[in-house]
Amino acid sequence: VFTNVHGGPVTNPTEFPGLLVRQLTQPVRWADGVLAMAAAGHTSFLELGPKKALSGMIQQTVKDAICRNVDTAADVAALT
């Protein structure tokens, strides 16, 4: 899991509660997280929910990113 709090990966689940509090109470580092995911070799991103705001921001941040959006049951079926 990559966190918006510091933009990097988290492997210890005991850190999650504190990170969630920090995510709600201080600025996040969303773009840093996206860049860290790309640096770790992640090239495909899946956005859940209506519209494609995050996909657009990901593609602006990581030019060769592949983004897909899932909004409906038909979108889920199309993933397979």
Phi, psi and omega per residue, in radians:
V1 nan 2.295 3.044
F2 -1.757 2.385 -3.063
T3 -1.832 2.565 3.046
N4 -1.312 -0.271 -3.049
V5 -1.180 -0.853 -3.136
H6 -2.143 -0.020 3.068
G7 1.423 0.158 -3.100
G8 -2.171 3.138 -3.123
P9 -1.335 2.691 3.059
V10 -2.270 2.199 -3.138
T11 -1.967 -0.230 -3.121
N12 -1.726 1.905 -3.076
P13 -1.101 -0.334 3.114
T14 -1.208 -0.259 3.111
E15 -1.390 -0.341 -3.003
F16 -1.036 -0.802 -3.123
P17 -1.002 -0.804 3.124
G18 -1.138 -0.650 3.115
L19 -1.171 -0.654 3.108
L20 -1.122 -0.697 3.076
V21 -1.090 -0.823 -3.140
R22 -1.093 -0.630 3.140
Q23 -1.112 -0.553 -3.139
L24 -1.495 -0.300 -2.999
T25 -2.023 -0.017 3.125
Q26 -2.593 2.867 -3.134
P27 -1.016 2.576 3.116
V28 -1.776 2.875 -3.133
R29 -2.068 1.083 -3.032
W30 -1.050 -0.882 -3.114
A31 -1.077 -0.659 3.098
D32 -1.074 -0.660 3.107
G33 -1.143 -0.743 3.116
V34 -1.109 -0.766 3.113
L35 -1.117 -0.655 3.110
A36 -1.159 -0.684 3.097
M37 -1.107 -0.747 3.125
A38 -1.123 -0.728 3.122
A39 -1.119 -0.492 3.114
A40 -1.443 0.014 3.063
G41 1.772 0.054 3.122
H42 -1.397 2.137 -3.106
T43 -2.014 -0.276 -3.118
S44 -2.007 2.405 -3.106
F45 -2.265 2.483 -3.120
L46 -2.102 2.084 3.113
E47 -1.758 2.223 3.135
L48 -1.766 2.259 3.085
G49 2.073 3.026 -3.086
P50 -1.218 2.687 3.104
K51 1.185 -3.101 -3.038
K52 -2.395 0.673 -3.097
A53 -1.078 -0.845 -3.108
L54 -1.180 -0.656 3.102
S55 -1.039 -0.748 3.113
G56 -1.092 -0.733 3.125
M57 -1.191 -0.627 3.096
I58 -1.101 -0.784 -3.116
Q59 -1.176 -0.478 3.037
Q60 -1.293 -0.541 -3.101
T61 -1.455 -0.711 -3.140
V62 -2.177 1.746 -2.968
K63 -0.999 -0.611 -3.084
D64 -1.726 0.278 -3.140
A65 -1.178 2.517 3.042
I66 -1.816 2.063 -3.097
C67 -2.058 2.379 3.064
R68 -2.223 2.604 -3.104
N69 -2.063 2.367 3.082
V70 -2.077 2.012 -3.113
D71 -2.124 -0.520 -3.059
T72 -2.292 2.979 3.077
A73 -1.050 -0.620 3.110
A74 -1.120 -0.623 3.090
D75 -1.120 -0.683 3.117
V76 -1.133 -0.781 3.140
A77 -1.071 -0.605 -3.109
A78 -1.246 -0.288 -3.142
L79 -1.254 -0.406 -3.066
T80 -1.588 nan nan
